Amino acid sequence: IPHAFANLSSTPARMFFQAAPAGHEDYFEELAALLRESNGKPDTRAVTELRFRHDIHQLTRLVPGGPVKEAK
């Protein structure tokens, strides 16, 4: 089901996410590692490759106002 989440404020936010069946959490763990390694600004190509591996299709902008980058 297409959906999106965003924090449009300048205040850091946390989100609780639950998914079933198990396995989708691996995507978030890998994404968190990319964010940590890049001080919150990961390489767009690395994020695109991560999404492709986990069969996630980006429908919204990675950064509000930025370009939509989808894995082909």
mmCIF file of the C-alpha atoms, coordinates in Angstrom:
data_MODEL
# 
_entry.id   MODEL 
# 
loop_
_atom_site.group_PDB 
_atom_site.id 
_atom_site.type_symbol 
_atom_site.label_atom_id 
_atom_site.label_alt_id 
_atom_site.label_comp_id 
_atom_site.label_asym_id 
_atom_site.label_entity_id 
_atom_site.label_seq_id 
_atom_site.pdbx_PDB_ins_code 
_atom_site.Cartn_x 
_atom_site.Cartn_y 
_atom_site.Cartn_z 
_atom_site.occupancy 
_atom_site.B_iso_or_equiv 
_atom_site.pdbx_formal_charge 
_atom_site.auth_seq_id 
_atom_site.auth_comp_id 
_atom_site.auth_asym_id 
_atom_site.auth_atom_id 
_atom_site.pdbx_PDB_model_num 
ATOM 1  C CA . ILE A 1 1  ? 0.000  0.000   0.000   1.00 0.00 ? 1  ILE A CA 1 
ATOM 2  C CA . PRO A 1 2  ? 1.596  3.316   -0.989  1.00 0.00 ? 2  PRO A CA 1 
ATOM 3  C CA . HIS A 1 3  ? 2.294  5.514   2.011   1.00 0.00 ? 3  HIS A CA 1 
ATOM 4  C CA . ALA A 1 4  ? 4.810  8.085   3.237   1.00 0.00 ? 4  ALA A CA 1 
ATOM 5  C CA . PHE A 1 5  ? 6.232  9.508   6.440   1.00 0.00 ? 5  PHE A CA 1 
ATOM 6  C CA . ALA A 1 6  ? 7.979  12.847  6.919   1.00 0.00 ? 6  ALA A CA 1 
ATOM 7  C CA . ASN A 1 7  ? 9.139  15.155  9.669   1.00 0.00 ? 7  ASN A CA 1 
ATOM 8  C CA . LEU A 1 8  ? 8.595  18.626  8.235   1.00 0.00 ? 8  LEU A CA 1 
ATOM 9  C CA . SER A 1 9  ? 9.794  20.410  11.371  1.00 0.00 ? 9  SER A CA 1 
ATOM 10 C CA . SER A 1 10 ? 13.330 21.285  12.414  1.00 0.00 ? 10 SER A CA 1 
ATOM 11 C CA . THR A 1 11 ? 12.879 19.247  15.612  1.00 0.00 ? 11 THR A CA 1 
ATOM 12 C CA . PRO A 1 12 ? 14.236 15.678  15.549  1.00 0.00 ? 12 PRO A CA 1 
ATOM 13 C CA . ALA A 1 13 ? 11.523 13.036  15.602  1.00 0.00 ? 13 ALA A CA 1 
ATOM 14 C CA . ARG A 1 14 ? 11.260 9.349   16.367  1.00 0.00 ? 14 ARG A CA 1 
ATOM 15 C CA . MET A 1 15 ? 8.859  6.920   14.804  1.00 0.00 ? 15 MET A CA 1 
ATOM 16 C CA . PHE A 1 16 ? 7.700  3.506   15.953  1.00 0.00 ? 16 PHE A CA 1 
ATOM 17 C CA . PHE A 1 17 ? 7.211  1.208   12.995  1.00 0.00 ? 17 PHE A CA 1 
ATOM 18 C CA . GLN A 1 18 ? 5.851  -2.327  13.114  1.00 0.00 ? 18 GLN A CA 1 
ATOM 19 C CA . ALA A 1 19 ? 5.634  -4.671  10.147  1.00 0.00 ? 19 ALA A CA 1 
ATOM 20 C CA . ALA A 1 20 ? 4.726  -8.289  9.580   1.00 0.00 ? 20 ALA A CA 1 
ATOM 21 C CA . PRO A 1 21 ? 5.970  -10.719 8.519   1.00 0.00 ? 21 PRO A CA 1 
ATOM 22 C CA . ALA A 1 22 ? 9.462  -10.290 9.923   1.00 0.00 ? 22 ALA A CA 1 
ATOM 23 C CA . GLY A 1 23 ? 12.295 -9.121  7.688   1.00 0.00 ? 23 GLY A CA 1 
ATOM 24 C CA . HIS A 1 24 ? 11.340 -5.560  6.794   1.00 0.00 ? 24 HIS A CA 1 
ATOM 25 C CA . GLU A 1 25 ? 13.243 -4.325  9.841   1.00 0.00 ? 25 GLU A CA 1 
ATOM 26 C CA . ASP A 1 26 ? 16.471 -5.229  8.027   1.00 0.00 ? 26 ASP A CA 1 
ATOM 27 C CA . TYR A 1 27 ? 15.808 -2.363  5.602   1.00 0.00 ? 27 TYR A CA 1 
ATOM 28 C CA . PHE A 1 28 ? 15.497 0.125   8.455   1.00 0.00 ? 28 PHE A CA 1 
ATOM 29 C CA . GLU A 1 29 ? 18.642 -1.188  10.175  1.00 0.00 ? 29 GLU A CA 1 
ATOM 30 C CA . GLU A 1 30 ? 20.621 -0.809  6.945   1.00 0.00 ? 30 GLU A CA 1 
ATOM 31 C CA . LEU A 1 31 ? 19.150 2.646   6.319   1.00 0.00 ? 31 LEU A CA 1 
ATOM 32 C CA . ALA A 1 32 ? 20.054 3.712   9.872   1.00 0.00 ? 32 ALA A CA 1 
ATOM 33 C CA . ALA A 1 33 ? 23.632 2.531   9.271   1.00 0.00 ? 33 ALA A CA 1 
ATOM 34 C CA . LEU A 1 34 ? 23.813 4.584   6.040   1.00 0.00 ? 34 LEU A CA 1 
ATOM 35 C CA . LEU A 1 35 ? 22.521 7.638   7.900   1.00 0.00 ? 35 LEU A CA 1 
ATOM 36 C CA . ARG A 1 36 ? 25.027 7.192   10.748  1.00 0.00 ? 36 ARG A CA 1 
ATOM 37 C CA . GLU A 1 37 ? 27.949 6.704   8.356   1.00 0.00 ? 37 GLU A CA 1 
ATOM 38 C CA . SER A 1 38 ? 27.086 9.818   6.373   1.00 0.00 ? 38 SER A CA 1 
ATOM 39 C CA . ASN A 1 39 ? 26.087 12.182  9.208   1.00 0.00 ? 39 ASN A CA 1 
ATOM 40 C CA . GLY A 1 40 ? 22.451 12.084  8.060   1.00 0.00 ? 40 GLY A CA 1 
ATOM 41 C CA . LYS A 1 41 ? 23.134 12.803  4.388   1.00 0.00 ? 41 LYS A CA 1 
ATOM 42 C CA . PRO A 1 42 ? 23.581 9.419   2.676   1.00 0.00 ? 42 PRO A CA 1 
ATOM 43 C CA . ASP A 1 43 ? 24.601 8.971   -0.919  1.00 0.00 ? 43 ASP A CA 1 
ATOM 44 C CA . THR A 1 44 ? 21.409 8.875   -2.987  1.00 0.00 ? 44 THR A CA 1 
ATOM 45 C CA . ARG A 1 45 ? 22.757 5.964   -5.019  1.00 0.00 ? 45 ARG A CA 1 
ATOM 46 C CA . ALA A 1 46 ? 23.402 3.918   -1.863  1.00 0.00 ? 46 ALA A CA 1 
ATOM 47 C CA . VAL A 1 47 ? 19.830 4.550   -0.683  1.00 0.00 ? 47 VAL A CA 1 
ATOM 48 C CA . THR A 1 48 ? 18.465 3.649   -4.129  1.00 0.00 ? 48 THR A CA 1 
ATOM 49 C CA . GLU A 1 49 ? 20.434 0.374   -4.102  1.00 0.00 ? 49 GLU A CA 1 
ATOM 50 C CA . LEU A 1 50 ? 19.237 -0.391  -0.579  1.00 0.00 ? 50 LEU A CA 1 
ATOM 51 C CA . ARG A 1 51 ? 15.612 0.146   -1.598  1.00 0.00 ? 51 ARG A CA 1 
ATOM 52 C CA . PHE A 1 52 ? 16.062 -2.023  -4.672  1.00 0.00 ? 52 PHE A CA 1 
ATOM 53 C CA . ARG A 1 53 ? 17.459 -4.907  -2.571  1.00 0.00 ? 53 ARG A CA 1 
ATOM 54 C CA . HIS A 1 54 ? 14.443 -4.696  -0.263  1.00 0.00 ? 54 HIS A CA 1 
ATOM 55 C CA . ASP A 1 55 ? 11.863 -4.196  -3.061  1.00 0.00 ? 55 ASP A CA 1 
ATOM 56 C CA . ILE A 1 56 ? 10.915 -0.735  -1.802  1.00 0.00 ? 56 ILE A CA 1 
ATOM 57 C CA . HIS A 1 57 ? 9.695  1.786   -4.369  1.00 0.00 ? 57 HIS A CA 1 
ATOM 58 C CA . GLN A 1 58 ? 10.237 5.447   -3.498  1.00 0.00 ? 58 GLN A CA 1 
ATOM 59 C CA . LEU A 1 59 ? 7.068  7.421   -4.196  1.00 0.00 ? 59 LEU A CA 1 
ATOM 60 C CA . THR A 1 60 ? 8.023  10.629  -2.417  1.00 0.00 ? 60 THR A CA 1 
ATOM 61 C CA . ARG A 1 61 ? 11.099 12.808  -2.217  1.00 0.00 ? 61 ARG A CA 1 
ATOM 62 C CA . LEU A 1 62 ? 13.952 11.622  0.008   1.00 0.00 ? 62 LEU A CA 1 
ATOM 63 C CA . VAL A 1 63 ? 14.296 15.234  1.135   1.00 0.00 ? 63 VAL A CA 1 
ATOM 64 C CA . PRO A 1 64 ? 11.236 17.522  1.015   1.00 0.00 ? 64 PRO A CA 1 
ATOM 65 C CA . GLY A 1 65 ? 11.584 19.689  -2.092  1.00 0.00 ? 65 GLY A CA 1 
ATOM 66 C CA . GLY A 1 66 ? 14.266 17.442  -3.584  1.00 0.00 ? 66 GLY A CA 1 
ATOM 67 C CA . PRO A 1 67 ? 14.066 15.128  -6.588  1.00 0.00 ? 67 PRO A CA 1 
ATOM 68 C CA . VAL A 1 68 ? 12.327 11.754  -6.488  1.00 0.00 ? 68 VAL A CA 1 
ATOM 69 C CA . LYS A 1 69 ? 14.906 9.026   -7.186  1.00 0.00 ? 69 LYS A CA 1 
ATOM 70 C CA . GLU A 1 70 ? 13.569 5.581   -7.984  1.00 0.00 ? 70 GLU A CA 1 
ATOM 71 C CA . ALA A 1 71 ? 15.519 2.379   -8.590  1.00 0.00 ? 71 ALA A CA 1 
ATOM 72 C CA . LYS A 1 72 ? 14.905 1.002   -12.077 1.00 0.00 ? 72 LYS A CA 1 
# 
